[in-house]
Amino acid sequence: MEETGIFLIVLLVILLLLYFLKQQWSHRHFPPGPLALPLIGGLWRINFGIGFNMDTPIKLAEQYGDIFTVWGGNTPLVVLFGLEAVKEGLIDHSEDFSERPQSPFFGTIGRGKGILFSNGHVWKQQRRFGLVTLRKLGVGKKSVEGQIEEESQQLVELFVREKGQPFDPALPITNSVSNVICAMCFGYRFPLEDKTFKELIDAIRFTIEFATTVWYALYEMFPWAMKHLPGPHKHAFRATEMLLSLSRKEIQKHKEQNSFQEAHDFIDFYLLEMEKRKNDPTSTYDEENLAQDIHDLLVAGTETTAASLKWAILLFANHPDIQDKTYKEIEDVLCSSSFSYQDLKKLPYTNAVLHEIQRLKYPILFGAPRQTTNDVKMRGFLIPKGTAIVPNLRSLLFAPEHWESPREFNPKHFLDQNGKFVAREEYLAFGAGARVCLGEQLARMEFFIFLVNLMRAFRFQLPPGVKKINEEPRTGLTTPPHPYKVCAVPRCSSLL
């Protein structure tokens, strides 16, 4: 009996060894990376080795090169590191890398619909509609600036109420930025005290924060088990459903009012398109795709721009010399109270500061993941169809070979010797290729208009007794600053 037990154990070890060797053989064409162990893959190298933070890819790239593979169980994740690898992947192989991975969690969140998580014909049709409609709503034109201006003035009023005393600007900023998207989608802004609006903000925040937790990783690796277990993943799904439910209610309201006959917002234009395409068998225009589109715009359009504004105020408080120089240029050039996004061209230093904020404090952890649509040969490696790709945009923004002082707040990175603004090819903060950020133009307009109005109204100072605010980011799907307090001191006595 004892001999039988020993035999079975030996047999099991041999079978596991054979399975492991077979697994390694099947991985041979992939880029190198941490040894993939059974069940956990290469995650051991991160969790029990170098640790997980924004510098983790740097350490892996130093060991394995600018294209490497990290295995999560049996699922490969190919990381592109540095300018050449990222450009080759996102630009040279733009169509090959144009899909989104359909992971268990994000597959459930996105349902294969909308703009962010869809693929193929659905994605192409929804994305094109999104681009065209944002232009119709005034993105990139003077018409949308009025809505951004209104929200920025609302934010100024909220800051005025603090009377120059220390306060946390995070929630007011997030609310104001989110209301820009809400107005474009629904046709109106929410009062800040509105219960539904508070639930919307909380839902967006929780969904983003959940996506880098241990619970998220467990769901991706063991969805068949996690579906039946309680935990924060259930809360994340409820948050998604809350946003979708709100979108469906707004869609129904628009239908009942028949408002789309004279379209004024995203829902109106979409319902009008549905009516035009109702006899088109290739159409993907339906209410569920519309609800998912709104969900995607709310999530993508709130947190990143809000994070950039939070960082801007923090950095100005920590670096008063840069704040004062930016303010002086704004006042010298923009003589009247009114201004437009086009005026940014007249403000080289301010333009450099805005770019430097989003470079130094890039608001996303690495870059939105892609998925290969075909087998791709790259750098001598074969990346099979359906492989998840992570373009590490942060690696471009912090590369010491491209930036004089990559870890410092230095607007000179975007200025030539004559003080003129210089665009940098290493600055791919909004991505590149087929999946370049849909809302890039809107985000740029918001960042500029909000910041100019805040700068003209206040000088941001450290609270009494505080020598410097923490500049280390919180690590999540997005990378906002840790909660902080600042003094928004009015520049004009009329604001007191």
Summary of the structure (lengths in Angstrom):
residues: 496
radius of gyration: 24.5
end to end distance: 88.7
largest distance: 93.8
contacts: 1570
relative contact order: 0.14
helix: 56%
strand: 9%
